[in-house]
Amino acid sequence: MIYVPIHLKSYEIILTRESVIINRGFIIRAQHIMPYRRLIYAESITTPCARRMGLTAAALKAARGFIIIPEMEMDDAKRLLNAISGEKQ
């Protein structure tokens, strides 16, 4: 299965002062822009299998939608959630 690793590597997350920008896809490209002021909450989602491999997913939810960022390393997810919440690392 070559699709899954390429799919996971196709995600690019950019944190600006006003929003989170998520670019994804390798054949069909999509860009999601979620302004911080519309972000209701962000959470980390981990399954037992993913936890054993040191991976977790992140979900960003807004009033009218959400986006799930697939598995990434736990440290990367923690940095992402801390940056969104404004906490110091």
matplotlib code that plots the C-alpha trace (Angstrom):
import matplotlib.pyplot as plt

x = [0.0, 1.8, -1.3, -1.4, 2.2, 1.8, -1.6, -0.2, 2.9, 0.7, -0.6, 1.1, 0.0, 0.8, 0.1, -0.3, -1.2, -4.9, -5.6, -4.5, -4.0, -4.0, -3.0, -3.6, -3.8, -1.3, -3.6, -6.5, -5.2, -7.4, -6.7, -8.6, -8.3, -9.7, -9.5, -8.7, -11.7, -14.0, -12.3, -14.4, -12.0, -9.2, -8.6, -6.2, -7.5, -5.5, -6.4, -4.6, -2.8, -1.7, -0.6, 1.8, 3.3, 3.6, 1.0, -2.1, -4.7, -6.0, -9.5, -10.2, -13.9, -15.6, -19.3, -20.1, -17.5, -14.5, -11.3, -9.4, -5.7, -4.6, -2.0, 1.2, 3.8, 2.5, 5.1, 4.0, 0.3, 1.2, 3.0, 0.1, -2.5, -0.2, 0.3, -3.5, -4.3, -1.5, 0.4, 4.2, 6.0]
y = [0.0, 3.1, 5.3, 5.7, 7.0, 9.4, 10.6, 11.2, 13.1, 15.2, 17.3, 20.6, 22.7, 26.4, 28.5, 32.2, 34.9, 34.8, 31.2, 27.6, 26.7, 23.1, 22.0, 18.4, 16.0, 14.8, 14.4, 16.7, 19.5, 21.1, 24.0, 24.5, 27.8, 27.9, 31.4, 31.2, 33.4, 30.7, 27.8, 26.3, 23.7, 21.4, 17.9, 15.1, 11.7, 8.5, 4.9, 2.2, 1.0, 4.5, 5.2, 2.2, 3.6, 7.1, 8.6, 10.7, 12.6, 16.1, 17.5, 21.2, 22.1, 25.3, 26.4, 25.1, 22.4, 20.5, 19.0, 16.0, 15.9, 12.2, 10.6, 12.5, 12.1, 13.0, 15.7, 17.4, 17.2, 18.7, 21.6, 22.2, 22.2, 24.4, 26.9, 27.0, 27.6, 30.2, 28.3, 28.5, 25.3]
z = [0.0, -1.2, -1.0, 2.8, 3.3, 0.4, 1.7, 5.2, 3.8, 1.6, 4.6, 5.2, 8.2, 8.4, 11.5, 10.9, 13.3, 12.2, 11.1, 10.6, 7.0, 6.0, 2.5, 1.6, -1.3, -4.0, -7.0, -6.0, -3.8, -1.2, 1.1, 4.4, 6.2, 9.8, 11.4, 15.1, 16.0, 14.5, 16.1, 18.9, 20.1, 19.0, 20.3, 20.0, 19.0, 19.8, 19.3, 21.3, 18.1, 17.1, 20.7, 20.6, 17.4, 19.0, 16.7, 17.2, 15.1, 15.6, 15.1, 14.7, 15.1, 14.2, 14.4, 10.9, 10.2, 11.2, 9.8, 11.0, 10.5, 10.2, 12.3, 13.2, 15.8, 19.3, 19.8, 16.6, 17.6, 21.0, 19.4, 17.1, 19.9, 22.1, 19.2, 18.5, 22.2, 22.6, 25.3, 25.5, 24.6]

ax = plt.figure().add_subplot(projection="3d")
ax.plot(x, y, z, "-o")
ax.set_aspect("equal")
plt.show()
